[in-house]
Amino acid sequence: MNKLPQITLAFWVMKICATTLGETAGDLLSMTLNIGYAMSSLLLISVFLLTLLGQLYSRRYHPALYWVVILATSTAGTTMSDFMDRTLGLGYATGSALLIGILLLTFAVWKYSEKSLNVEHITTRKGELFYWVAILFSNTLGTALGDYLADDSGLGFAGGALLIGSLIAAVVVLRFVTRISPVVLFWIAFVLTRPFGATLGDFLTKTHEQGGMGFGTIGSSAILGAILLLMIVGASIAQRRAPATLVANPSA
């Protein structure tokens, strides 16, 4: 069964767009609409679980469904991180350290259970579930790291995005010039794209006085949502035209 997309440049562009939208949409729900971090987290985790069930029980890769789940993990990750760091008062550094530990534990259990972290050959539903749990916590971690870089490190929104962007570029170079495991590099890049999206989202939404572009959560979410929707439509059209064996990776 073809359940996952090919790891191409388009995948990473859509991932960054989805995680940035998750940042702006999460802030829209928790702050602009004043629902609060705790209630927003419960609501968005429920959305994540519902969409995840659809993904787990689907028989093949559906671009719209896959990216809706990615977006749900990103949006839920934003409010979960803010709840930990702000409502519980853990702070960005402590929250990031805790989430790093949780993510490493997820990888360790996944590796022990499935013998591989390879996202191109997930052959069991348990492996697919580990995949999505890792994505959820990587996106939550990315929010905390992004906020730390933007607020506590002194780099600002643009500086934080530039630093993370440079690290992502370094991972791309390592992929082509070293023999480091592609699986390891994939997960490093996957984690890094979330703080990149978080800092980019803050850069888009914050006012000029705060060092941002001043689009606000509503304007930024609308722009990013339109871009992601167009790319999902494009991916769906490409899937229908391409041979099934070249569209996505086999999975359970």
C-alpha positions, -999 to +999 in steps of 0.1 A: +000+000+000+013+034-010+009+056+021+037+081+021+050+107-003+083+107-021+110+127-003+117+153-029+123+191-030+085+196-033+080+176-001+103+199+019+088+230+005+053+218+015+067+207+049+080+242+056+048+258+043+027+235+065+048+240+096+048+278+091+010+277+087+008+256+118+026+283+138+004+311+125-029+291+128-020+279+163-014+315+174-046+326+157-066+300+177-049+304+211-041+342+211-060+361+184-093+343+192-083+341+228-092+304+233-061+298+254-032+273+251-048+245+271-081+245+253-065+250+219-042+221+226-071+198+235-090+208+205-061+205+180-049+171+195-085+159+189-083+170+153-049+153+149-062+120+163-092+121+139-071+128+109-045+103+120-072+076+121-081+084+085-044+082+075-038+049+093-068+031+078-064+045+043-053+020+017-030+042-003-014+076-003-038+106-004-019+139-007-047+159+009-051+136+038-014+132+044-008+170+045-039+176+066-023+153+092+010+171+089-008+204+094-026+190+124+006+179+141+022+213+134-008+233+147-012+211+178+026+213+183+024+251+184-002+253+211+013+223+231+047+240+232+032+273+242+012+256+269+044+240+283+066+270+280+042+298+290+012+284+309+032+258+329+061+283+331+088+258+320+104+284+296+117+278+261+150+262+271+136+237+296+106+229+273+130+223+244+152+200+265+122+180+277+108+176+242+143+165+229+142+138+255+107+127+245+116+127+208+148+107+214+129+082+235+103+078+207+131+071+182+147+046+206+114+027+211+106+028+174+141+015+165+139-013+191+104-023+180+107-020+142+145-023+138+146+007+115+136+044+114+135+044+076+106+064+063+108+048+028+100+013+039+074+014+067+057-020+065+036-021+096+008+000+111+029+002+143+058+016+124+035+042+108+021+051+142+057+057+155+063+078+124+034+101+133+042+103+170+077+113+160+063+140+137+040+154+164+068+157+190+093+170+164+069+198+155+062+206+192+100+207+198+104+229+167+080+255+181+099+257+214+133+259+197+120+286+173+106+307+201+139+303+220+159+315+191+135+344+183+129+356+219+157+344+243+187+341+221+188+377+209+188+367+173+153+379+166+128+364+141+149+370+110+181+360+127+166+328+140+151+319+106+185+326+090+204+303+115+180+274+111+179+279+073+217+277+072+216+245+093+191+230+069+214+239+039+243+222+057+222+190+061+215+191+023+252+194+016+260+165+040+235+144+021+255+147-011+291+148+001+291+123+030+280+088+037+259+098+067+228+077+069+200+093+048+176+083+075+195+102+101+198+133+079+161+131+071+151+133+107+176+160+114+161+180+085+126+172+096+132+185+131+150+216+118+122+226+094+098+231+123+118+258+141+124+273+107+087+274+102+082+287+137+106+316+133+093+323+098+058+323+111+067+348+139+085+369+113+054+371+091+029+378+119+047+401+143+045+439+139+073+460+123+081+473+158+086+437+170+109+429+140+083+412+119+064+418+086+031+427+102+008+404+083-009+392+115-021+357+122-051+359+100-033+374+069-003+351+073-025+320+077-046+329+047-015+333+025+002+302+036-030+282+034-035+292-002+000+282-011-002+248+006-036+242-010-022+249-045+007+225-039-016+198-026-037+201-057-006+199-078+006+168-059-028+151-064-027+158-101+008+144-103-002+113-084-030+105-108-007+109-138+024+090-125+027+052-122+016+040-088+050+025-080+067+059-085+042+080-065+048+070-029+067+046-007+052+013+003+039+010+038+014-008+060 
